[in-house]
Amino acid sequence: MIDITPLAKENLTSFLEGKKLPLKVRITTPSDCDAGNQLILVPGQPVPGDISVDFGSLTLYLNRDISAQVGKVQVDFRDEGHDYGFVVECERPPINGGDCAGCTFCG
């Protein structure tokens, strides 16, 4: 299950429109092995194996295998001084911190 807070939806939509990008965002693992066990937002189109959830004009995509691994996912936006930006929270941390071979991160 994927959800997005109203504040995150507003800010993400505004950001994408300001960059003249389609309102399509993938939730994925970073490609950098050193990034740890987290999920990130990447503007882009779906790839085979993605599930999609529409939030009005904004669509979020998440790989089906990652979805099964992490459980519920929520995209939020924080604006609290030094804690500013988009945050992707999940029920369980992803096991693989990146797409490179041999990297596994256990949360």
Phi and psi in radians as a Rosetta constraint file:
Dihedral C 1 N 2 CA 2 C 2 CIRCULARHARMONIC -2.075 0.35
Dihedral N 2 CA 2 C 2 N 3 CIRCULARHARMONIC 2.376 0.35
Dihedral C 2 N 3 CA 3 C 3 CIRCULARHARMONIC -2.401 0.35
Dihedral N 3 CA 3 C 3 N 4 CIRCULARHARMONIC 2.791 0.35
Dihedral C 3 N 4 CA 4 C 4 CIRCULARHARMONIC -2.454 0.35
Dihedral N 4 CA 4 C 4 N 5 CIRCULARHARMONIC 2.385 0.35
Dihedral C 4 N 5 CA 5 C 5 CIRCULARHARMONIC -1.280 0.35
Dihedral N 5 CA 5 C 5 N 6 CIRCULARHARMONIC 2.704 0.35
Dihedral C 5 N 6 CA 6 C 6 CIRCULARHARMONIC -0.980 0.35
Dihedral N 6 CA 6 C 6 N 7 CIRCULARHARMONIC -0.709 0.35
Dihedral C 6 N 7 CA 7 C 7 CIRCULARHARMONIC -1.135 0.35
Dihedral N 7 CA 7 C 7 N 8 CIRCULARHARMONIC -0.726 0.35
Dihedral C 7 N 8 CA 8 C 8 CIRCULARHARMONIC -1.145 0.35
Dihedral N 8 CA 8 C 8 N 9 CIRCULARHARMONIC -0.733 0.35
Dihedral C 8 N 9 CA 9 C 9 CIRCULARHARMONIC -1.064 0.35
Dihedral N 9 CA 9 C 9 N 10 CIRCULARHARMONIC -0.796 0.35
Dihedral C 9 N 10 CA 10 C 10 CIRCULARHARMONIC -1.062 0.35
Dihedral N 10 CA 10 C 10 N 11 CIRCULARHARMONIC -0.840 0.35
Dihedral C 10 N 11 CA 11 C 11 CIRCULARHARMONIC -1.232 0.35
Dihedral N 11 CA 11 C 11 N 12 CIRCULARHARMONIC -0.661 0.35
Dihedral C 11 N 12 CA 12 C 12 CIRCULARHARMONIC -1.194 0.35
Dihedral N 12 CA 12 C 12 N 13 CIRCULARHARMONIC -0.757 0.35
Dihedral C 12 N 13 CA 13 C 13 CIRCULARHARMONIC -1.065 0.35
Dihedral N 13 CA 13 C 13 N 14 CIRCULARHARMONIC -0.795 0.35
Dihedral C 13 N 14 CA 14 C 14 CIRCULARHARMONIC -1.086 0.35
Dihedral N 14 CA 14 C 14 N 15 CIRCULARHARMONIC -0.758 0.35
Dihedral C 14 N 15 CA 15 C 15 CIRCULARHARMONIC -1.060 0.35
Dihedral N 15 CA 15 C 15 N 16 CIRCULARHARMONIC -0.868 0.35
Dihedral C 15 N 16 CA 16 C 16 CIRCULARHARMONIC -1.127 0.35
Dihedral N 16 CA 16 C 16 N 17 CIRCULARHARMONIC -0.745 0.35
Dihedral C 16 N 17 CA 17 C 17 CIRCULARHARMONIC -1.118 0.35
Dihedral N 17 CA 17 C 17 N 18 CIRCULARHARMONIC -0.677 0.35
Dihedral C 17 N 18 CA 18 C 18 CIRCULARHARMONIC -1.105 0.35
Dihedral N 18 CA 18 C 18 N 19 CIRCULARHARMONIC -0.535 0.35
Dihedral C 18 N 19 CA 19 C 19 CIRCULARHARMONIC -1.612 0.35
Dihedral N 19 CA 19 C 19 N 20 CIRCULARHARMONIC 0.030 0.35
Dihedral C 19 N 20 CA 20 C 20 CIRCULARHARMONIC 1.003 0.35
Dihedral N 20 CA 20 C 20 N 21 CIRCULARHARMONIC 0.718 0.35
Dihedral C 20 N 21 CA 21 C 21 CIRCULARHARMONIC -1.814 0.35
Dihedral N 21 CA 21 C 21 N 22 CIRCULARHARMONIC 2.667 0.35
Dihedral C 21 N 22 CA 22 C 22 CIRCULARHARMONIC -1.067 0.35
Dihedral N 22 CA 22 C 22 N 23 CIRCULARHARMONIC 2.650 0.35
Dihedral C 22 N 23 CA 23 C 23 CIRCULARHARMONIC -1.470 0.35
Dihedral N 23 CA 23 C 23 N 24 CIRCULARHARMONIC 0.992 0.35
Dihedral C 23 N 24 CA 24 C 24 CIRCULARHARMONIC -2.298 0.35
Dihedral N 24 CA 24 C 24 N 25 CIRCULARHARMONIC 2.195 0.35
Dihedral C 24 N 25 CA 25 C 25 CIRCULARHARMONIC -2.371 0.35
Dihedral N 25 CA 25 C 25 N 26 CIRCULARHARMONIC 2.308 0.35
Dihedral C 25 N 26 CA 26 C 26 CIRCULARHARMONIC -1.647 0.35
Dihedral N 26 CA 26 C 26 N 27 CIRCULARHARMONIC 2.437 0.35
Dihedral C 26 N 27 CA 27 C 27 CIRCULARHARMONIC -1.756 0.35
Dihedral N 27 CA 27 C 27 N 28 CIRCULARHARMONIC 2.141 0.35
Dihedral C 27 N 28 CA 28 C 28 CIRCULARHARMONIC -2.608 0.35
Dihedral N 28 CA 28 C 28 N 29 CIRCULARHARMONIC 3.082 0.35
Dihedral C 28 N 29 CA 29 C 29 CIRCULARHARMONIC -1.527 0.35
Dihedral N 29 CA 29 C 29 N 30 CIRCULARHARMONIC 2.608 0.35
Dihedral C 29 N 30 CA 30 C 30 CIRCULARHARMONIC -1.144 0.35
Dihedral N 30 CA 30 C 30 N 31 CIRCULARHARMONIC 2.635 0.35
Dihedral C 30 N 31 CA 31 C 31 CIRCULARHARMONIC -1.415 0.35
Dihedral N 31 CA 31 C 31 N 32 CIRCULARHARMONIC -0.169 0.35
Dihedral C 31 N 32 CA 32 C 32 CIRCULARHARMONIC -1.554 0.35
Dihedral N 32 CA 32 C 32 N 33 CIRCULARHARMONIC 2.091 0.35
Dihedral C 32 N 33 CA 33 C 33 CIRCULARHARMONIC -1.034 0.35
Dihedral N 33 CA 33 C 33 N 34 CIRCULARHARMONIC -0.506 0.35
Dihedral C 33 N 34 CA 34 C 34 CIRCULARHARMONIC -1.402 0.35
Dihedral N 34 CA 34 C 34 N 35 CIRCULARHARMONIC -0.015 0.35
Dihedral C 34 N 35 CA 35 C 35 CIRCULARHARMONIC -1.328 0.35
Dihedral N 35 CA 35 C 35 N 36 CIRCULARHARMONIC -0.244 0.35
Dihedral C 35 N 36 CA 36 C 36 CIRCULARHARMONIC 1.452 0.35
Dihedral N 36 CA 36 C 36 N 37 CIRCULARHARMONIC -2.948 0.35
Dihedral C 36 N 37 CA 37 C 37 CIRCULARHARMONIC -1.633 0.35
Dihedral N 37 CA 37 C 37 N 38 CIRCULARHARMONIC 1.533 0.35
Dihedral C 37 N 38 CA 38 C 38 CIRCULARHARMONIC -2.558 0.35
Dihedral N 38 CA 38 C 38 N 39 CIRCULARHARMONIC 2.916 0.35
Dihedral C 38 N 39 CA 39 C 39 CIRCULARHARMONIC -2.005 0.35
Dihedral N 39 CA 39 C 39 N 40 CIRCULARHARMONIC 2.586 0.35
Dihedral C 39 N 40 CA 40 C 40 CIRCULARHARMONIC -2.275 0.35
Dihedral N 40 CA 40 C 40 N 41 CIRCULARHARMONIC 2.880 0.35
Dihedral C 40 N 41 CA 41 C 41 CIRCULARHARMONIC -1.779 0.35
Dihedral N 41 CA 41 C 41 N 42 CIRCULARHARMONIC 2.357 0.35
Dihedral C 41 N 42 CA 42 C 42 CIRCULARHARMONIC -2.387 0.35
Dihedral N 42 CA 42 C 42 N 43 CIRCULARHARMONIC 2.115 0.35
Dihedral C 42 N 43 CA 43 C 43 CIRCULARHARMONIC -1.056 0.35
Dihedral N 43 CA 43 C 43 N 44 CIRCULARHARMONIC 2.393 0.35
Dihedral C 43 N 44 CA 44 C 44 CIRCULARHARMONIC 2.807 0.35
Dihedral N 44 CA 44 C 44 N 45 CIRCULARHARMONIC 3.056 0.35
Dihedral C 44 N 45 CA 45 C 45 CIRCULARHARMONIC -1.501 0.35
Dihedral N 45 CA 45 C 45 N 46 CIRCULARHARMONIC 2.801 0.35
Dihedral C 45 N 46 CA 46 C 46 CIRCULARHARMONIC -1.216 0.35
Dihedral N 46 CA 46 C 46 N 47 CIRCULARHARMONIC 2.764 0.35
Dihedral C 46 N 47 CA 47 C 47 CIRCULARHARMONIC -2.116 0.35
Dihedral N 47 CA 47 C 47 N 48 CIRCULARHARMONIC 2.801 0.35
Dihedral C 47 N 48 CA 48 C 48 CIRCULARHARMONIC -0.937 0.35
Dihedral N 48 CA 48 C 48 N 49 CIRCULARHARMONIC 2.368 0.35
Dihedral C 48 N 49 CA 49 C 49 CIRCULARHARMONIC 1.695 0.35
Dihedral N 49 CA 49 C 49 N 50 CIRCULARHARMONIC -0.076 0.35
Dihedral C 49 N 50 CA 50 C 50 CIRCULARHARMONIC -1.454 0.35
Dihedral N 50 CA 50 C 50 N 51 CIRCULARHARMONIC 2.543 0.35
Dihedral C 50 N 51 CA 51 C 51 CIRCULARHARMONIC -1.736 0.35
Dihedral N 51 CA 51 C 51 N 52 CIRCULARHARMONIC 2.716 0.35
Dihedral C 51 N 52 CA 52 C 52 CIRCULARHARMONIC -2.304 0.35
Dihedral N 52 CA 52 C 52 N 53 CIRCULARHARMONIC 2.586 0.35
Dihedral C 52 N 53 CA 53 C 53 CIRCULARHARMONIC -2.343 0.35
Dihedral N 53 CA 53 C 53 N 54 CIRCULARHARMONIC 2.215 0.35
Dihedral C 53 N 54 CA 54 C 54 CIRCULARHARMONIC -1.631 0.35
Dihedral N 54 CA 54 C 54 N 55 CIRCULARHARMONIC 2.363 0.35
Dihedral C 54 N 55 CA 55 C 55 CIRCULARHARMONIC -2.174 0.35
Dihedral N 55 CA 55 C 55 N 56 CIRCULARHARMONIC 1.325 0.35
Dihedral C 55 N 56 CA 56 C 56 CIRCULARHARMONIC 1.211 0.35
Dihedral N 56 CA 56 C 56 N 57 CIRCULARHARMONIC -2.160 0.35
Dihedral C 56 N 57 CA 57 C 57 CIRCULARHARMONIC -1.442 0.35
Dihedral N 57 CA 57 C 57 N 58 CIRCULARHARMONIC -0.180 0.35
Dihedral C 57 N 58 CA 58 C 58 CIRCULARHARMONIC -1.705 0.35
Dihedral N 58 CA 58 C 58 N 59 CIRCULARHARMONIC 2.304 0.35
Dihedral C 58 N 59 CA 59 C 59 CIRCULARHARMONIC -2.104 0.35
Dihedral N 59 CA 59 C 59 N 60 CIRCULARHARMONIC 2.297 0.35
Dihedral C 59 N 60 CA 60 C 60 CIRCULARHARMONIC -1.917 0.35
Dihedral N 60 CA 60 C 60 N 61 CIRCULARHARMONIC 2.435 0.35
Dihedral C 60 N 61 CA 61 C 61 CIRCULARHARMONIC -2.105 0.35
Dihedral N 61 CA 61 C 61 N 62 CIRCULARHARMONIC 2.550 0.35
Dihedral C 61 N 62 CA 62 C 62 CIRCULARHARMONIC -2.578 0.35
Dihedral N 62 CA 62 C 62 N 63 CIRCULARHARMONIC 2.326 0.35
Dihedral C 62 N 63 CA 63 C 63 CIRCULARHARMONIC -1.005 0.35
Dihedral N 63 CA 63 C 63 N 64 CIRCULARHARMONIC 2.349 0.35
Dihedral C 63 N 64 CA 64 C 64 CIRCULARHARMONIC -1.032 0.35
Dihedral N 64 CA 64 C 64 N 65 CIRCULARHARMONIC -0.686 0.35
Dihedral C 64 N 65 CA 65 C 65 CIRCULARHARMONIC -1.188 0.35
Dihedral N 65 CA 65 C 65 N 66 CIRCULARHARMONIC -0.727 0.35
Dihedral C 65 N 66 CA 66 C 66 CIRCULARHARMONIC -1.129 0.35
Dihedral N 66 CA 66 C 66 N 67 CIRCULARHARMONIC -0.696 0.35
Dihedral C 66 N 67 CA 67 C 67 CIRCULARHARMONIC -1.030 0.35
Dihedral N 67 CA 67 C 67 N 68 CIRCULARHARMONIC -0.786 0.35
Dihedral C 67 N 68 CA 68 C 68 CIRCULARHARMONIC -1.101 0.35
Dihedral N 68 CA 68 C 68 N 69 CIRCULARHARMONIC -0.611 0.35
Dihedral C 68 N 69 CA 69 C 69 CIRCULARHARMONIC -1.258 0.35
Dihedral N 69 CA 69 C 69 N 70 CIRCULARHARMONIC -0.758 0.35
Dihedral C 69 N 70 CA 70 C 70 CIRCULARHARMONIC -1.685 0.35
Dihedral N 70 CA 70 C 70 N 71 CIRCULARHARMONIC -0.276 0.35
Dihedral C 70 N 71 CA 71 C 71 CIRCULARHARMONIC 1.329 0.35
Dihedral N 71 CA 71 C 71 N 72 CIRCULARHARMONIC -2.477 0.35
Dihedral C 71 N 72 CA 72 C 72 CIRCULARHARMONIC -1.132 0.35
Dihedral N 72 CA 72 C 72 N 73 CIRCULARHARMONIC 2.408 0.35
Dihedral C 72 N 73 CA 73 C 73 CIRCULARHARMONIC -2.184 0.35
Dihedral N 73 CA 73 C 73 N 74 CIRCULARHARMONIC 2.356 0.35
Dihedral C 73 N 74 CA 74 C 74 CIRCULARHARMONIC -2.281 0.35
Dihedral N 74 CA 74 C 74 N 75 CIRCULARHARMONIC 2.270 0.35
Dihedral C 74 N 75 CA 75 C 75 CIRCULARHARMONIC -1.678 0.35
Dihedral N 75 CA 75 C 75 N 76 CIRCULARHARMONIC 2.266 0.35
Dihedral C 75 N 76 CA 76 C 76 CIRCULARHARMONIC -2.299 0.35
Dihedral N 76 CA 76 C 76 N 77 CIRCULARHARMONIC 2.920 0.35
Dihedral C 76 N 77 CA 77 C 77 CIRCULARHARMONIC -2.269 0.35
Dihedral N 77 CA 77 C 77 N 78 CIRCULARHARMONIC 2.273 0.35
Dihedral C 77 N 78 CA 78 C 78 CIRCULARHARMONIC -1.994 0.35
Dihedral N 78 CA 78 C 78 N 79 CIRCULARHARMONIC 2.441 0.35
Dihedral C 78 N 79 CA 79 C 79 CIRCULARHARMONIC -2.438 0.35
Dihedral N 79 CA 79 C 79 N 80 CIRCULARHARMONIC 1.198 0.35
Dihedral C 79 N 80 CA 80 C 80 CIRCULARHARMONIC -2.237 0.35
Dihedral N 80 CA 80 C 80 N 81 CIRCULARHARMONIC 1.302 0.35
Dihedral C 80 N 81 CA 81 C 81 CIRCULARHARMONIC 1.133 0.35
Dihedral N 81 CA 81 C 81 N 82 CIRCULARHARMONIC -1.993 0.35
Dihedral C 81 N 82 CA 82 C 82 CIRCULARHARMONIC -1.306 0.35
Dihedral N 82 CA 82 C 82 N 83 CIRCULARHARMONIC -0.285 0.35
Dihedral C 82 N 83 CA 83 C 83 CIRCULARHARMONIC -1.687 0.35
Dihedral N 83 CA 83 C 83 N 84 CIRCULARHARMONIC 1.497 0.35
Dihedral C 83 N 84 CA 84 C 84 CIRCULARHARMONIC -2.294 0.35
Dihedral N 84 CA 84 C 84 N 85 CIRCULARHARMONIC 2.236 0.35
Dihedral C 84 N 85 CA 85 C 85 CIRCULARHARMONIC 2.307 0.35
Dihedral N 85 CA 85 C 85 N 86 CIRCULARHARMONIC -3.014 0.35
Dihedral C 85 N 86 CA 86 C 86 CIRCULARHARMONIC -1.434 0.35
Dihedral N 86 CA 86 C 86 N 87 CIRCULARHARMONIC 2.488 0.35
Dihedral C 86 N 87 CA 87 C 87 CIRCULARHARMONIC -2.294 0.35
Dihedral N 87 CA 87 C 87 N 88 CIRCULARHARMONIC 2.314 0.35
Dihedral C 87 N 88 CA 88 C 88 CIRCULARHARMONIC -1.918 0.35
Dihedral N 88 CA 88 C 88 N 89 CIRCULARHARMONIC 1.975 0.35
Dihedral C 88 N 89 CA 89 C 89 CIRCULARHARMONIC -1.859 0.35
Dihedral N 89 CA 89 C 89 N 90 CIRCULARHARMONIC 2.516 0.35
Dihedral C 89 N 90 CA 90 C 90 CIRCULARHARMONIC -2.389 0.35
Dihedral N 90 CA 90 C 90 N 91 CIRCULARHARMONIC 2.776 0.35
Dihedral C 90 N 91 CA 91 C 91 CIRCULARHARMONIC -1.080 0.35
Dihedral N 91 CA 91 C 91 N 92 CIRCULARHARMONIC -0.743 0.35
Dihedral C 91 N 92 CA 92 C 92 CIRCULARHARMONIC -2.287 0.35
Dihedral N 92 CA 92 C 92 N 93 CIRCULARHARMONIC 2.451 0.35
Dihedral C 92 N 93 CA 93 C 93 CIRCULARHARMONIC -1.196 0.35
Dihedral N 93 CA 93 C 93 N 94 CIRCULARHARMONIC 2.567 0.35
Dihedral C 93 N 94 CA 94 C 94 CIRCULARHARMONIC -1.144 0.35
Dihedral N 94 CA 94 C 94 N 95 CIRCULARHARMONIC 2.532 0.35
Dihedral C 94 N 95 CA 95 C 95 CIRCULARHARMONIC -1.341 0.35
Dihedral N 95 CA 95 C 95 N 96 CIRCULARHARMONIC -0.709 0.35
Dihedral C 95 N 96 CA 96 C 96 CIRCULARHARMONIC -1.679 0.35
Dihedral N 96 CA 96 C 96 N 97 CIRCULARHARMONIC 2.109 0.35
Dihedral C 96 N 97 CA 97 C 97 CIRCULARHARMONIC -1.466 0.35
Dihedral N 97 CA 97 C 97 N 98 CIRCULARHARMONIC 0.056 0.35
Dihedral C 97 N 98 CA 98 C 98 CIRCULARHARMONIC -3.019 0.35
Dihedral N 98 CA 98 C 98 N 99 CIRCULARHARMONIC 3.102 0.35
Dihedral C 98 N 99 CA 99 C 99 CIRCULARHARMONIC -1.627 0.35
Dihedral N 99 CA 99 C 99 N 100 CIRCULARHARMONIC 0.012 0.35
Dihedral C 99 N 100 CA 100 C 100 CIRCULARHARMONIC -1.471 0.35
Dihedral N 100 CA 100 C 100 N 101 CIRCULARHARMONIC 2.670 0.35
Dihedral C 100 N 101 CA 101 C 101 CIRCULARHARMONIC -1.186 0.35
Dihedral N 101 CA 101 C 101 N 102 CIRCULARHARMONIC 2.456 0.35
Dihedral C 101 N 102 CA 102 C 102 CIRCULARHARMONIC 1.534 0.35
Dihedral N 102 CA 102 C 102 N 103 CIRCULARHARMONIC -0.097 0.35
Dihedral C 102 N 103 CA 103 C 103 CIRCULARHARMONIC -1.659 0.35
Dihedral N 103 CA 103 C 103 N 104 CIRCULARHARMONIC 2.202 0.35
Dihedral C 103 N 104 CA 104 C 104 CIRCULARHARMONIC -2.414 0.35
Dihedral N 104 CA 104 C 104 N 105 CIRCULARHARMONIC 2.372 0.35
Dihedral C 104 N 105 CA 105 C 105 CIRCULARHARMONIC -2.174 0.35
Dihedral N 105 CA 105 C 105 N 106 CIRCULARHARMONIC 2.196 0.35
Dihedral C 105 N 106 CA 106 C 106 CIRCULARHARMONIC -1.786 0.35
Dihedral N 106 CA 106 C 106 N 107 CIRCULARHARMONIC 2.238 0.35
